[in-house]
Amino acid sequence: MHRVKNQAGLTAIGLFLILIPVGLGVYIILIVAPVYIEALSVGDVVNSLKKELDLREKSPEEIRTMIKKRLDVNNINRVDIKDDVKIQKTVNDVTVTIDYEARVPLFWNIALAFSFNKRAVVR
């Protein structure tokens, strides 16, 4: 006769019930992490414009060219320079806003959509 206290362990079904959610969580983290790392790089590009001393004298096209070069150096391809980058110049400052969306396929026809808005005001 087997007693309950002598039985211990994990069955194969129990192991799969534990590994499936853990594996799915790890997979999602591996998919999402590069998108957020890229967003941090876009934020660094926008914040680096604050260090430019002569930004107010440059035209919006020159500023877009600067941003494009910095995004190319960081291998960021999700940002469309013409549509996602907005430059507003006033008398006292220049506001640069990068508002973009990143879509990452999860599996089959399911995708994750991320929306990012990075902004810098240069005085």
Secondary structure as UniProt FT lines:
FT   HELIX           4..6
FT   HELIX           12..48
FT   HELIX           49..51
FT   TURN            53..54
FT   HELIX           55..57
FT   HELIX           60..73
FT   TURN            74..75
FT   HELIX           81..84
FT   STRAND          85..89
FT   STRAND          94..107
FT   TURN            108..109
FT   STRAND          110..122
//
